[in-house]
């Protein structure tokens, strides 16, 4: 058996009304993804208008791309760095005090490489409170990063990162416990 992309069919996947998707694509290109508007509150306003659930004190840097705001939940005190791509074909939930560093990718869609028609697979992503996703890291669908876990720069995960763990590599492996020191 060989892959036959002509047989690919994702008609089952309904991410939202066509008009809503086209409006978001337009807003995303003209007002959201641009580096001309570094006004964080304006970006949060646009995301909320398109159905995202966004908390307080959310910083969204320039050139951030979000596939479908209506599949996005962001809690309080979240930083999203330059050129982050949230390709949320499925639900992405980001907890309080999360930092997603520059160029990170959150990819909730994938393909079944065992299927001749390369079927679409959609799995959500959860980043719990205090998580730090390092620059140029990739978080794949089905991943759950538990409280205060760290995914080091350039690392890849599709699984579970345990609380307070520091992970690194491709695939990411546990390196050591995270130690958050008290302020003096």
C-alpha positions in Angstrom: 0.0 0.0 0.0 1.2 3.5 -0.8 0.1 7.0 0.2 -2.5 8.4 -2.1 -3.1 12.1 -1.4 -5.8 12.2 -4.0 -7.9 10.2 -1.5 -7.4 12.7 1.3 -10.7 13.8 2.7 -11.1 16.1 5.7 -14.7 17.1 5.1 -15.6 15.8 8.6 -13.5 18.7 10.1 -15.7 21.8 10.6 -13.6 24.5 12.2 -16.3 27.2 11.9 -18.5 29.0 9.4 -16.7 29.9 6.1 -17.5 33.6 6.5 -16.1 33.7 10.0 -12.9 31.9 8.9 -12.5 34.4 5.9 -13.0 37.4 8.2 -10.5 36.0 10.7 -7.9 35.4 7.9 -8.4 39.0 6.7 -8.1 40.5 10.3 -5.2 38.2 11.0 -3.2 39.3 8.0 -4.0 43.0 8.1 -4.2 43.8 11.8 -3.1 40.9 14.0 0.0 39.2 12.6 1.6 42.5 11.5 4.6 44.1 13.4 3.0 47.5 12.8 0.6 47.1 15.8 2.5 46.3 19.0 -0.6 47.4 21.0 -1.3 44.3 23.2 -4.8 45.3 24.2 -5.9 45.8 20.6 -4.8 42.3 19.8 -6.6 40.9 22.8 -9.7 42.8 21.7 -9.6 41.3 18.2 -9.1 37.8 19.6 -12.1 38.1 22.0 -14.2 39.5 19.1 -13.5 36.3 17.3 -14.4 34.1 20.2 -11.2 33.5 22.1 -11.4 33.4 25.9 -8.6 35.7 27.1 -7.8 36.7 30.7 -6.1 39.8 32.1 -2.6 41.1 31.4 -2.0 39.0 28.3 1.0 40.2 26.2 1.0 39.2 22.5 4.1 40.4 20.7 4.3 41.1 16.9 4.1 38.5 14.2 2.1 36.0 16.3 -0.2 33.8 14.2 -3.3 32.1 15.5 -5.2 29.7 13.3 -8.7 29.8 14.9 -9.3 32.2 17.9 -12.5 30.4 18.8 -10.4 27.3 19.7 -8.2 29.3 22.1 -8.3 29.9 25.8 -5.7 32.0 27.6 -5.7 32.7 31.3 -4.1 35.7 33.1 -0.5 37.0 33.0 0.5 35.2 29.8 3.4 36.3 27.5 3.4 35.2 23.8 6.6 36.1 22.1 7.4 37.3 18.6 6.6 34.9 15.7 4.8 32.3 17.8 2.5 30.2 15.7 -0.6 28.7 17.4 -1.9 26.3 14.7 -4.9 25.4 16.7 -7.1 23.1 14.6 -8.1 21.8 18.0 -8.6 23.4 21.4 -5.5 25.1 22.9 -5.7 26.0 26.6 -3.0 28.2 28.2 -3.0 28.6 32.0 -1.9 31.5 34.2 1.6 32.9 34.1 2.7 31.0 31.0 5.5 32.2 28.8 5.7 31.0 25.2 9.0 32.3 23.8 9.9 33.5 20.3 9.2 31.3 17.3 7.6 28.5 19.3 5.0 26.3 17.5 1.8 24.9 19.1 0.5 22.4 16.5 -2.8 20.7 17.4 -3.2 19.1 13.9 -1.2 16.3 12.3 -1.6 13.5 9.8 -1.9 9.7 10.2 1.2 8.5 8.4 -0.1 4.9 8.6 -3.2 5.8 6.5 -3.0 5.6 2.7 -5.1 8.8 2.6 -2.9 10.6 5.2 -6.0 11.4 7.4 -6.1 14.5 9.5 -5.7 14.0 13.3 -6.7 16.8 15.6 -5.7 16.8 19.3 -5.8 19.6 21.8 -2.9 21.1 23.7 -2.9 22.1 27.4 -0.2 24.3 29.0 -1.0 24.5 32.7 0.0 27.3 35.1 3.6 28.6 35.1 4.7 26.7 32.0 7.6 28.1 30.0 7.9 27.0 26.3 11.4 27.9 25.1 12.2 29.7 21.9 11.8 27.7 18.7 10.2 24.7 20.6 7.4 22.6 19.2 4.4 21.4 21.2 2.3 18.9 19.2 -1.3 17.9 19.6 -2.1 15.8 22.6 0.6 17.4 24.7 0.0 18.4 28.2 2.6 20.5 30.0 1.8 20.3 33.7 2.3 23.1 36.3 5.5 25.0 35.9 7.1 22.5 33.5 9.8 23.9 31.1 10.4 22.9 27.5 13.9 24.0 26.6 14.7 26.0 23.5 14.4 24.0 20.3 12.8 21.0 21.9 9.8 19.0 20.8 7.0 17.3 22.8 3.9 15.4 22.0 3.4 13.9 25.4 3.1 14.9 29.0 5.7 17.0 30.8 5.4 16.5 34.6 5.0 19.3 37.1 8.2 21.3 37.8 10.2 19.3 35.3 12.7 20.7 32.9 12.7 19.0 29.5 15.0 19.2 26.5 15.6 17.6 23.2 13.8 16.0 20.3 11.9 14.1 21.6 12.1 16.1 24.9 13.4 14.2 27.9 13.4 15.1 31.5 16.6 16.8 32.6 16.0 17.9 36.2 13.5 19.5 38.6 12.7 23.2 38.3 13.7 25.1 41.4 12.0 28.5 41.7 13.8 30.5 44.3 12.1 32.8 46.8 12.7 36.6 46.3 15.1 38.0 48.8 
